[in-house]
């Protein structure tokens, strides 16, 4: 077992030193799986050059940041088994390509967030291979305590190659041995990794598997996050760090005590999450109550799906009206909403992970790349970016309009949300100060009296005439600058 860290000390440091600070960017985040996004050198594989060359497209979405899944040296297609935390895979273009991509995105005022995998390394990482060699030869190694070795087997314990009778902890498989995050020298290594990327100009990190750092020990996971935040902010005060905590809202609220910038809001996402459930059951009112009850600390990170989930377009039968209101629910929520690449055009993919990371559909040969080799599904989407660009009613242009609406209304983040019950179960209604966000999540038209609204912005068919607000099925409205009287 991993040794537990000094929980209360770290939490006290968090309370003293990790008060909210300004962050490196504002607005939505665009998640990119680099190997499936864009081919920049013509070899048929996604790379960092392709991301740089598609910077104009990314900027056209109106997002404030890009999150890149791992691009480090690895032997897997997904990259979560990291062999070197301070290098870039040659097939991605190497460090030169990273630097050019970083510069290009920054010139577009887009921040760059990179995946940081600290729960485990690759079994080919020099730390691990050196430790295994030492065990096999009966020698000492400074890296032996970077991992959890034992003479006892058991669940998630794997035999050390060449060292009979020795085992190591690898919760995610033999190829990804768990790191011992209590080791002081390893923490110095982590500090060096943070410093390397932040001094290079990276704006933040996405942390993988934060609930697995110390198994199910929430206090220890939280204490490590507190140390990590304090360490990162000592290097760059406005660093943004968002954590994957695939767990319930109560546990997420406890982990926010670490002072972490954001945690993904998993209960909103995926096939059984609150957003898609609201669309399926046409119960916008219930969803509004949930979204209007934010976590007390941190900046929320709502999302619809990510690289580990089946794509929402398939769950919604590629129905553009339902995809519109699902998008509106998270893009017009407080925090930093996260768009998974291809979500904005309605890409599909389910089943094994490779299917959830299929190649971006550009609708043209240029930049097209191959899907992961083990993918066993074909992409169902026919109309790619090129085709949707010229269609005003396309999902792509709907996403652009929604993000633009969000960017035009900073009160969505600045004001405390209040859910409103306006008498219609399908009607999602939240007030942010003097701005209302309304979403008709039903298949029937909704009409209601609305007094003193000075401005209506809408998507999908909404009118306001003589104080009568009429919302078409599956439509979105933002009403602002009205008097203090209630509608």
C-alpha positions in Angstrom: 0.0 0.0 0.0 1.0 3.6 -0.6 2.1 5.5 2.5 -0.4 8.1 3.4 0.7 11.7 3.3 0.4 14.3 5.9 -3.3 15.1 5.3 -4.0 17.8 7.8 -0.8 19.7 7.1 -1.4 19.8 3.4 -5.0 20.9 3.9 -3.9 23.7 6.3 -1.4 24.9 3.6 -4.3 24.8 1.1 -6.4 27.0 3.4 -3.6 29.4 4.0 -2.1 29.7 0.5 -4.6 28.5 -2.0 -7.3 31.2 -2.0 -9.0 31.9 -5.3 -6.8 33.7 -7.8 -7.3 35.0 -11.3 -6.9 32.2 -14.0 -5.0 32.2 -17.2 -8.1 32.4 -19.5 -11.9 32.8 -19.6 -14.6 30.9 -21.4 -14.9 27.4 -22.8 -12.3 24.7 -23.3 -11.8 22.5 -26.4 -10.5 19.0 -25.7 -8.4 17.5 -28.5 -7.1 14.0 -28.9 -4.1 14.9 -31.0 -3.7 11.6 -32.8 -7.2 11.9 -34.3 -7.6 15.7 -34.9 -5.6 16.9 -37.9 -2.7 15.7 -40.0 -0.2 18.5 -40.5 2.6 16.7 -42.4 0.7 14.4 -44.7 1.5 11.0 -43.1 -2.1 10.3 -42.3 -1.7 10.7 -38.6 -2.9 13.4 -36.3 -0.1 15.6 -34.9 0.7 18.9 -33.2 1.5 20.5 -36.6 -2.1 19.8 -37.6 -3.4 21.5 -34.5 -1.3 24.6 -35.2 -2.6 24.7 -38.8 -6.2 24.4 -37.6 -5.8 27.3 -35.1 -8.1 29.5 -37.1 -10.9 26.8 -36.9 -10.4 26.4 -33.1 -10.5 30.2 -32.7 -13.7 30.3 -34.7 -15.4 28.3 -32.0 -14.9 31.1 -29.5 -13.1 29.0 -26.9 -10.6 30.4 -24.4 -8.4 27.3 -24.1 -7.4 24.0 -25.7 -6.8 20.9 -23.6 -4.5 18.3 -25.2 -4.6 14.7 -24.2 -1.1 13.1 -23.8 1.4 13.7 -26.5 4.4 12.4 -24.6 6.6 9.5 -25.7 4.6 6.3 -25.3 4.1 2.8 -26.7 0.3 3.1 -26.8 -2.1 5.0 -29.1 -3.7 6.8 -26.1 -0.6 8.1 -24.4 -1.6 7.6 -20.8 1.4 5.4 -20.2 4.1 8.1 -20.2 7.7 7.3 -20.8 9.1 10.9 -20.5 7.1 13.7 -18.9 9.3 16.4 -20.5 9.3 15.4 -24.1 7.0 15.1 -27.1 6.4 12.0 -29.2 8.3 12.1 -32.5 5.2 11.1 -34.4 3.6 14.3 -33.0 6.4 16.4 -34.3 8.7 16.6 -31.3 9.3 19.6 -29.1 9.8 21.9 -32.0 6.2 21.3 -33.2 4.9 21.8 -29.7 6.6 25.1 -29.4 5.2 26.3 -32.7 1.7 25.1 -31.8 1.9 26.8 -28.5 3.0 30.1 -30.1 0.3 29.9 -32.7 -2.5 29.2 -30.3 -1.3 32.0 -28.0 -1.3 34.4 -30.9 -5.1 33.5 -31.2 -5.5 34.3 -27.5 -6.1 30.6 -26.8 -4.6 29.1 -23.6 -3.0 25.7 -23.7 -3.8 23.0 -21.1 -1.9 19.7 -21.2 -2.7 16.3 -19.7 -0.6 15.4 -16.6 -0.7 11.8 -15.7 0.6 11.4 -12.1 -1.2 8.3 -10.9 1.1 6.1 -12.9 3.8 6.0 -15.4 4.7 3.7 -18.3 6.4 0.4 -17.4 9.0 1.6 -19.9 9.7 4.8 -18.0 13.4 4.8 -16.9 12.4 5.2 -13.3 10.5 1.9 -13.4 13.0 0.0 -15.5 15.8 1.0 -13.3 13.9 -0.1 -10.2 13.0 -3.4 -11.7 16.6 -4.1 -12.7 17.7 -3.3 -9.2 15.2 -5.8 -7.7 16.3 -8.4 -10.2 20.0 -7.9 -9.3 19.4 -7.4 -5.6 20.8 -3.9 -5.7 19.7 -0.5 -4.5 18.0 2.1 -6.7 16.8 5.6 -5.9 13.7 4.8 -7.9 12.6 1.8 -5.8 10.4 4.0 -3.6 8.9 5.8 -6.6 6.6 2.9 -7.0 4.9 0.3 -4.6 6.8 -3.0 -4.7 5.9 -5.9 -2.4 6.6 -9.5 -1.7 2.9 -10.2 -1.7 0.7 -10.5 -4.7 -3.0 -9.7 -4.8 -5.5 -7.4 -6.6 -3.8 -5.1 -9.1 -0.4 -6.5 -8.2 1.8 -7.6 -11.1 5.0 -9.7 -11.2 8.2 -7.8 -11.5 9.9 -9.0 -14.7 13.2 -10.8 -13.9 12.7 -10.5 -10.1 11.1 -13.7 -8.8 8.8 -13.2 -5.8 8.4 -9.4 -6.3 5.2 -7.6 -7.3 4.2 -4.0 -8.0 0.9 -2.1 -7.8 -0.7 -1.2 -11.2 -4.3 -0.4 -10.8 -4.7 0.3 -14.5 -2.8 -2.7 -15.7 0.7 -4.1 -15.8 1.8 -1.5 -18.3 1.0 1.4 -16.0 2.6 1.0 -12.6 1.2 3.3 -9.8 3.5 6.0 -8.6 4.1 6.4 -4.9 3.1 10.1 -4.5 4.4 10.2 -0.9 8.0 9.9 -2.0 9.8 13.2 -1.4 12.2 12.7 -4.3 9.3 11.9 -6.7 7.5 15.1 -5.6 10.7 17.0 -6.5 10.5 15.3 -9.9 6.8 16.4 -10.2 7.8 20.0 -9.3 10.4 19.9 -12.0 7.8 18.7 -14.5 5.4 21.5 -13.6 8.2 24.0 -13.8 9.4 22.7 -17.2 6.0 23.2 -18.9 4.9 26.3 -17.1 8.2 28.1 -17.9 7.8 26.9 -21.5 4.5 28.9 -21.6 1.8 26.2 -20.9 -1.2 27.8 -19.1 -2.4 24.8 -17.1 -2.9 21.1 -16.6 -5.6 18.5 -16.7 -5.0 15.9 -14.1 -5.8 12.3 -14.9 -7.4 9.9 -12.4 -7.3 12.1 -9.3 -9.6 9.8 -7.3 -7.0 6.9 -7.8 -4.0 8.7 -6.3 -4.5 7.0 -3.0 -7.3 4.6 -3.9 -10.6 5.6 -2.4 -9.0 7.8 0.3 -10.6 11.2 -0.4 -8.7 13.0 2.3 -5.3 11.8 1.0 -6.3 12.5 -2.7 -7.4 16.0 -1.6 -4.2 16.6 0.4 -2.0 15.7 -2.6 -4.0 18.1 -4.8 -3.5 20.8 -2.2 0.3 20.3 -2.4 0.2 20.2 -6.2 -1.8 23.4 -6.4 0.5 25.2 -3.9 3.6 24.0 -5.9 2.2 25.0 -9.3 1.0 28.4 -8.1 4.4 29.2 -6.7 5.7 28.9 -10.2 2.8 30.6 -12.0 0.1 32.3 -9.9 -2.6 32.2 -12.5 -2.1 28.5 -13.5 -5.3 26.6 -14.3 -5.6 23.0 -13.1 -8.6 20.9 -13.7 -8.9 17.4 -12.3 -10.6 14.2 -13.4 -12.6 13.0 -10.4 -15.0 10.5 -11.9 -17.2 10.3 -8.8 -20.3 11.7 -7.1 -20.9 15.4 -6.4 -20.4 15.0 -2.7 -16.9 13.7 -3.2 -16.1 16.4 -5.8 -17.2 19.0 -3.2 -14.8 17.6 -0.7 -11.9 17.5 -3.2 -12.5 21.2 -4.0 -11.1 21.8 -0.4 -7.7 21.3 -2.0 -7.9 24.7 -3.8 -7.9 23.1 -7.2 -9.1 25.4 -10.0 -11.7 23.1 -11.3 -13.0 19.5 -11.3 -15.0 18.1 -14.1 -18.7 17.8 -13.3 -19.3 14.1 -14.1 -22.8 13.9 -12.9 -23.9 16.1 -15.7 -22.2 14.0 -18.4 -22.4 10.7 -20.2 -25.4 8.6 -21.2 -26.8 8.5 -17.6 -25.9 12.1 -16.7 -28.3 14.9 -15.8 -28.1 16.7 -19.2 -28.9 13.8 -21.5 -31.5 12.5 -19.0 -33.2 15.9 -19.1 -33.3 15.8 -22.9 -34.7 12.2 -23.0 -37.3 12.9 -20.3 -38.1 16.5 -21.5 -37.5 17.7 -17.9 -35.6 21.0 -18.2 -36.9 22.2 -14.9 -35.2 19.5 -13.0 -31.9 20.1 -14.8 -32.1 23.8 -14.1 -32.3 23.1 -10.4 -29.2 21.0 -10.5 -27.1 23.4 -12.5 -28.2 26.3 -10.3 -26.8 24.5 -7.2 -23.0 25.1 -7.9 -20.1 23.8 -5.8 -19.2 26.3 -3.1 -15.5 26.4 -4.1 -13.6 26.3 -7.4 -14.8 27.0 -11.0 -17.1 24.3 -12.3 -16.1 22.4 -15.5 -19.4 21.1 -17.1 -19.2 18.8 -20.1 -21.4 16.5 -22.2 -19.0 13.7 -23.1 -15.2 13.1 -23.3 -12.6 10.7 -24.7 -13.8 7.9 -22.3 -17.5 8.1 -23.1 -19.7 7.3 -26.0 -20.5 10.4 -28.1 -23.7 12.2 -27.3 -24.7 12.4 -31.0 -25.3 8.6 -31.0 -27.2 8.7 -27.8 -29.5 11.4 -29.2 -29.9 9.6 -32.5 -28.1 12.4 -34.3 -31.2 14.6 -33.8 -29.9 18.1 -34.3 -32.7 19.7 -32.2 -31.9 17.5 -29.2 -28.2 18.1 -29.7 -28.8 21.8 -29.7 -30.5 21.9 -26.3 -28.0 19.5 -24.8 -25.2 21.8 -26.0 -27.0 24.9 -24.6 -27.4 23.3 -21.2 -23.6 23.0 -20.6 -22.3 25.8 -22.8 -24.6 28.3 -21.0 -23.7 27.0 -17.5 -21.3 28.7 -15.0 -17.7 27.8 -15.2 -15.4 26.5 -18.0 -17.6 24.2 -20.2 -15.5 21.6 -22.1 -16.3 20.7 -25.7 -14.9 17.4 -26.9 -13.5 17.7 -30.4 -16.1 16.6 -32.9 -19.0 17.2 -30.5 -19.6 20.5 -32.3 -20.3 18.8 -35.6 -22.1 15.7 -34.3 -19.5 13.0 -34.6 -20.5 9.5 -33.4 -18.6 6.7 -31.6 -19.2 4.2 -28.9 -18.1 0.9 -27.4 -14.3 0.5 -27.1 -12.3 3.6 -26.4 -10.8 3.8 -29.9 -14.3 4.3 -31.3 -14.7 7.3 -29.0 -11.6 8.9 -30.5 -12.3 8.5 -34.2 -10.7 10.9 -36.7 -12.1 14.4 -36.9 -14.5 14.8 -39.9 -13.1 17.8 -41.8 -15.1 17.0 -45.0 -12.0 17.5 -47.1 -8.9 15.5 -47.8 -6.6 18.1 -46.4 -5.8 17.5 -42.7 -7.8 14.2 -42.7 -6.1 11.6 -40.5 -6.6 8.0 -39.6 -8.7 6.8 -36.7 -6.9 4.6 -34.0 -5.9 1.3 -35.4 -8.1 -0.8 -33.1 -11.3 1.1 -33.8 -14.0 -1.2 -35.0 -16.7 1.4 -35.9 -17.1 3.6 -38.9 -18.0 7.3 -38.4 -21.7 7.8 -39.1 -21.4 11.6 -39.6 -21.4 12.5 -43.3 -21.3 16.3 -43.3 -18.0 17.5 -41.9 -16.7 20.9 -41.0 -16.5 22.1 -44.7 -20.1 21.2 -45.4 -21.4 22.6 -42.1 -19.6 25.9 -42.4 -22.0 27.1 -45.1 -25.1 25.8 -43.4 -26.5 28.4 -41.0 -28.6 25.8 -39.2 -25.8 23.3 -38.8 -24.7 22.0 -35.5 -21.3 23.6 -36.0 -22.8 27.0 -36.4 -25.2 26.3 -33.5 -22.2 25.7 -31.3 -20.5 28.8 -32.5 -23.6 30.8 -31.7 -24.0 29.3 -28.2 -20.3 30.0 -27.3 -20.7 33.5 -28.7 -23.8 34.0 -26.5 -21.9 32.8 -23.5 -18.9 35.1 -24.2 -21.3 38.0 -24.6 -22.8 37.4 -21.1 -20.1 37.3 -18.5 -22.8 37.5 -15.8 -23.3 33.7 -16.3 -20.1 33.4 -14.3 -20.3 36.5 -12.3 -23.8 36.2 -10.9 -25.2 33.6 -8.6 -27.6 31.3 -10.6 -31.2 30.9 -9.5 -33.4 28.3 -11.0 -37.0 29.5 -11.8 -40.1 27.4 -12.0 -42.2 29.1 -14.7 -44.9 26.4 -14.8 -43.5 24.2 -17.6 -41.7 20.9 -16.9 -39.7 21.0 -20.2 -38.6 24.6 -19.6 -35.0 25.0 -18.3 -34.9 28.5 -16.7 -32.0 30.1 -14.8 -31.5 33.7 -13.9 -28.1 35.2 -13.6 -28.6 38.7 -12.2 -30.5 40.6 -15.0 -30.0 37.8 -17.6 -32.2 34.7 -18.1 -31.3 31.6 -19.9 -34.3 29.6 -21.1 -34.2 26.3 -22.9 -37.3 24.4 -24.2 -36.4 20.8 -23.8 -39.7 19.6 -25.0 -41.4 18.8 -28.3 -44.2 21.2 -27.8 -44.3 25.0 -28.1 -44.2 27.0 -24.9 -45.8 30.5 -24.5 -45.7 32.6 -21.4 -46.0 36.3 -20.4 -42.7 38.1 -20.1 -42.6 41.7 -18.9 -40.0 44.4 -19.6 -37.4 42.4 -21.5 -35.3 44.8 -23.5 -33.3 42.2 -25.5 -33.9 38.7 -26.8 -31.2 36.5 -28.3 -32.4 33.2 -29.6 -31.6 30.0 -31.4 -34.2 27.6 -32.8 -37.2 29.8 -33.0 -38.2 32.2 -30.2 -40.3 35.4 -30.4 -41.2 38.1 -27.9 -44.2 40.2 -29.0 -46.4 42.3 -26.8 -45.0 40.7 -23.7 -45.7 37.2 -25.0 -42.7 34.9 -25.2 -43.1 32.0 -27.5 -40.5 29.2 -27.7 -40.5 26.6 -30.4 -39.7 23.0 -29.4 -36.0 22.5 -28.6 -35.2 26.2 -28.7 -32.9 28.5 -26.7 -33.4 32.0 -25.4 -31.3 34.5 -23.6 -33.2 37.5 -22.2 -31.4 40.4 -20.6 -31.7 44.0 -19.4 -35.2 43.9 -17.9 -36.6 45.6 -14.9 -36.5 44.3 -11.4 -40.1 43.0 -11.6 -40.4 39.3 -12.1 -41.8 37.8 -15.3 
